[in-house]
Amino acid sequence: MKQILINGKPQEIEEGASLLVLLLNNGQPTQRHSVSGANRCGICGMGICFECRVTVDGKVVRACQTGCHEGMEVWTDAR
């Protein structure tokens, strides 16, 4: 298995798996917070809603559209 960092914690991954699926399967249902502070999570799973935004290696991306690869560093604003 390969590893990535999610909010500074190591996590084993399957190369190419969807980052959103990995987050959901590992107890991270909230990826970010709205401007009012409400928990937000990916709704559509295909890149239309933009609710699953996370920061990967310093760039903001949609978790549902991002495949996992070894060594990536992922930060959610729902730490």
C-alpha positions as a printed NumPy array, in Angstrom:
array([[  0.   ,   0.   ,   0.   ],
       [  0.988,   3.593,  -0.608],
       [  0.702,   6.525,   1.8  ],
       [ -0.517,  10.112,   1.727],
       [ -0.968,  12.719,   4.463],
       [ -4.462,  13.926,   5.345],
       [ -4.418,  16.91 ,   7.708],
       [ -0.909,  15.869,   8.731],
       [ -1.79 ,  12.23 ,   9.495],
       [ -0.513,   9.332,   7.357],
       [ -3.168,   7.337,   5.524],
       [ -2.776,   4.214,   3.389],
       [ -4.261,   4.453,  -0.096],
       [ -4.856,   2.513,  -3.249],
       [ -3.11 ,   4.322,  -6.086],
       [ -5.659,   6.086,  -8.324],
       [ -8.605,   5.772,  -5.919],
       [-10.842,   8.84 ,  -5.666],
       [ -9.781,  11.168,  -2.871],
       [-13.419,  11.833,  -1.936],
       [-14.085,   8.099,  -1.483],
       [-10.956,   7.776,   0.649],
       [-12.032,  10.695,   2.86 ],
       [-15.568,   9.352,   3.272],
       [-14.403,   5.787,   3.978],
       [-11.978,   6.999,   6.623],
       [-14.326,   9.06 ,   8.767],
       [-13.885,  12.479,   7.116],
       [-17.435,  13.206,   5.897],
       [-16.882,  16.973,   6.161],
       [-14.323,  18.395,   3.75 ],
       [-14.919,  22.085,   4.395],
       [-17.191,  24.636,   6.061],
       [-19.453,  27.192,   4.391],
       [-19.065,  30.909,   5.111],
       [-21.728,  30.501,   7.812],
       [-19.798,  27.602,   9.383],
       [-22.03 ,  24.744,   8.172],
       [-20.366,  21.395,   7.417],
       [-20.027,  20.75 ,   3.68 ],
       [-19.32 ,  17.527,   1.796],
       [-19.309,  16.368,  -1.795],
       [-22.897,  15.993,  -3.006],
       [-22.721,  15.155,  -6.69 ],
       [-19.56 ,  13.034,  -6.832],
       [-18.807,  14.213, -10.374],
       [-17.345,  17.709, -10.04 ],
       [-20.393,  19.917, -10.496],
       [-21.227,  21.025,  -6.933],
       [-17.685,  22.055,  -5.776],
       [-18.628,  21.127,  -2.174],
       [-15.722,  18.668,  -1.778],
       [-12.948,  21.249,  -2.223],
       [ -9.695,  20.385,  -0.446],
       [ -6.1  ,  21.536,  -0.752],
       [ -3.714,  19.011,  -2.317],
       [ -0.025,  19.866,  -2.458],
       [ -0.89 ,  23.565,  -2.136],
       [ -3.601,  23.661,  -4.838],
       [ -7.374,  23.759,  -4.27 ],
       [ -9.011,  20.815,  -6.039],
       [-12.272,  18.865,  -5.987],
       [-11.755,  15.635,  -4.043],
       [-14.209,  13.733,  -6.259],
       [-12.142,  14.562,  -9.351],
       [ -8.737,  13.842,  -7.794],
       [ -7.056,  10.457,  -7.868],
       [ -4.784,   9.498,  -4.989],
       [ -1.059,   9.11 ,  -5.555],
       [  1.729,   8.338,  -3.152],
       [  3.16 ,  11.248,  -1.211],
       [  0.328,  13.73 ,  -1.783],
       [ -0.472,  16.065,   1.107],
       [ -4.18 ,  16.774,   1.624],
       [ -5.668,  19.466,   3.865],
       [ -9.334,  19.959,   4.549],
       [-10.62 ,  23.077,   6.288],
       [-12.634,  20.736,   8.538],
       [ -9.662,  19.665,  10.679]])
